[in-house]
Amino acid sequence: MSVCLFGIFASPLVFLITPLAKWLRLTPTALLIAMSTISVAVILIQLSVSISGNQRKMETLVRENALLRESLGISMKDKQSDHSK
């Protein structure tokens, strides 16, 4: 969503991007597309890192839960016993 808004609001500001584009030997449109692509890549990397962190936290919680059940002597029912009732 932010990339779309950037594209909409950046189009009238092409005169600000034109000197940078000329310095990089690009057209202003190509520079805007490159900036949009880079911003999307950064967002995707950030989301990937966040998801990895959440997965590690979930694995830790599952292990702690299993250790707690073991220390309290709580046994889990088999799936077959649930279906037979």
C-alpha atoms as one frame of an Amber mdcrd trajectory, in Angstrom:
protein
   0.000   0.000   0.000   2.796   2.412   0.886   4.555   1.665  -2.399   1.407
   2.620  -4.297   1.077   5.842  -2.325   4.753   6.584  -2.950   4.204   6.128
  -6.678   1.145   8.354  -6.721   2.712  11.163  -4.721   6.159  10.866  -6.313
   4.945  11.391  -9.855   4.419  15.170  -9.441   7.865  15.396  -7.822   9.729
  14.052 -10.844  11.586  17.369 -11.139  13.303  16.562  -7.814  14.316  13.097
  -8.971  15.497  14.164 -12.424  18.961  15.455 -11.311  19.657  12.229  -9.413
  18.462  10.176 -12.376  20.733  12.113 -14.734  23.669  11.615 -12.366  22.956
   7.854 -12.339  22.382   7.917 -16.115  18.798   6.670 -15.773  15.447   8.033
 -16.762  13.320   9.415 -13.920  10.772   6.654 -14.479  13.419   3.939 -14.233
  14.739   5.494 -11.027  11.250   5.560  -9.480  10.696   1.933 -10.480  14.077
   0.960  -9.016  13.279   2.788  -5.776   9.893   1.058  -5.575  11.463  -2.337
  -6.218  14.109  -1.789  -3.568  11.515  -0.677  -1.024   9.401  -3.780  -1.694
  12.494  -5.979  -1.316  13.322  -4.320   2.017   9.760  -4.850   3.256   9.854
  -8.518   2.238  13.184  -9.055   3.998  11.846  -7.396   7.150   8.741  -9.600
   7.098  10.876 -12.694   6.592  13.018 -11.793   9.605   9.898 -11.153  11.700
   8.358 -14.482  10.734  11.596 -16.321  11.536  11.701 -14.704  14.963   8.088
 -15.640  15.633   8.749 -19.238  14.583  11.682 -19.458  16.990   9.530 -18.072
  19.804   6.785 -20.591  19.010   9.257 -23.488  19.031  10.555 -22.325  22.404
   7.012 -22.160  23.785   6.228 -25.657  22.503   9.374 -27.041  24.137   8.654
 -25.253  27.419   5.079 -26.543  27.345   6.281 -30.105  26.800   8.784 -29.798
  29.667   6.088 -28.365  31.942   3.684 -31.190  31.096   6.436 -33.710  31.781
   7.364 -32.135  35.120   3.704 -32.020  36.205   3.091 -35.577  35.052   0.325
 -34.632  32.624  -0.028 -37.099  29.792  -1.657 -36.273  26.518  -4.423 -38.491
  25.186  -3.852 -40.475  22.027  -5.813 -39.411  18.995  -7.247 -42.920  18.709
  -8.734 -42.776  22.200 -10.518 -39.525  21.316 -12.104 -41.072  18.234 -13.241
 -44.242  20.012 -15.472 -42.347  22.464
